[in-house]
Amino acid sequence: GEGAARRRVRFGYVLAFANVALDAAGSLLTKAYGGAPLVSWDINLVRFGGAAGMMLTAWLLGQGAALVLRRLGYAWRPPWAPRGGALAATDALEEEHKQVELAVSYA
């Protein structure tokens, strides 16, 4: 539905921002530590390898947080994931009801 689409778009913006931030961090590291002994391949390895390492670290932290939350009994799901489980049918019915109300109000 509309809510799931908005969550995906918001999450896409978060990922785009993270991409730019990690690339900028890699560029700053390259400017700070790059020099005569490093060639272009070395610099690219530092930039993109550093960004990949940071993203892997963030992913691992997220997976760990999700595991802890699940073990504590919280019904956690990623913000981009569609609603599911026992409430999936209820969510679908609520969405359908909203669409019917909109159609009736415009008629």
N, C-alpha and C positions, 0 to 999 in steps of 0.2 A: 504494500500500500504506500500511501504518501509518506507516512512516518518512516518506513524502512528506507525509502529513497532518500529522504532528507538525512537520515543517519549515515547512509553510505557516502553522500556528498560531503557531509561534515568530516567524516573520517578520511576521505580523499584529500581534503584541504589540510588536515593534520599531517598526513603522510607527505604531501607536497612541501609543507613547511619544514618537516624533519629532513627531507632530502636536501633542501637549500641550506639548512643549518649545518648539516653534516658535511656538505661540500665546502661551505665557507670555513668550517673548522679545519678541514683537510688543507685548504688553501693557506690558512694562517700557519699551520704547522710546517707546510712546505716553505713558506717565506721565512719563517723563523729558523728552520734547521737545514734548508736546502743550501747548496753551495757548489763549489767547484768539484768535489769528488762525486757528486750525484749527477747522473744523466737523466734524460727525460723518463726512461722506464722506471728508474728508481723513485723519482718524484711521483709518478702515477701510482706506483705500488703503495707509497706512503699515503697518498690522498684517498684512493679508492679502497685500499686495504684497511686504512683507519676507519673510514666510513662503514665498511662492512663489519668490522669488529665492534664498532659502537652500536650498530643495528642489531647484531647478534646478542650483545650484552642486554640491550633494551628488551629484546624478545625473550631472552632467558629470565629476566626479572619479571616480565609480564606473566610468563608461564608459571613461575614460582608463586607470584601473588595469586593467580587463579587457583592454583592447587591449595594454597593456604585457605583462601576464601571458601572453596568447596568443602574442605575438611572441617571448617568451622560452621558449616551448614548454610552458607549463603548461596542463593540460587544465582550465580554469576554467569553472565554470558558477554561476549565481546559486543561493543556498541554497534557494530555493523551487522551482527547476526540477526536474522529474522526471529521473531518471537516463536517459541516452539513449546513442546512438552504439553502438559495438561491444559494450558491456556490457549493453545493454537486455535482450537475451534471457536472459543469465545472471542478471540481477537478478530478472526475472520468474520464472525457474525456482527461484531460491533462495527467493523469497517463497512460491511455491506449495508448495515442499518444507516450509517452516516451518508452513504452514497444515495440511498433511497430518499432520505430526508432532503438532501440537496436537490434531487430531481423533482420532488414534490414541491419544494419551495420555489423553484423556477417555473413550474408549470402554471 
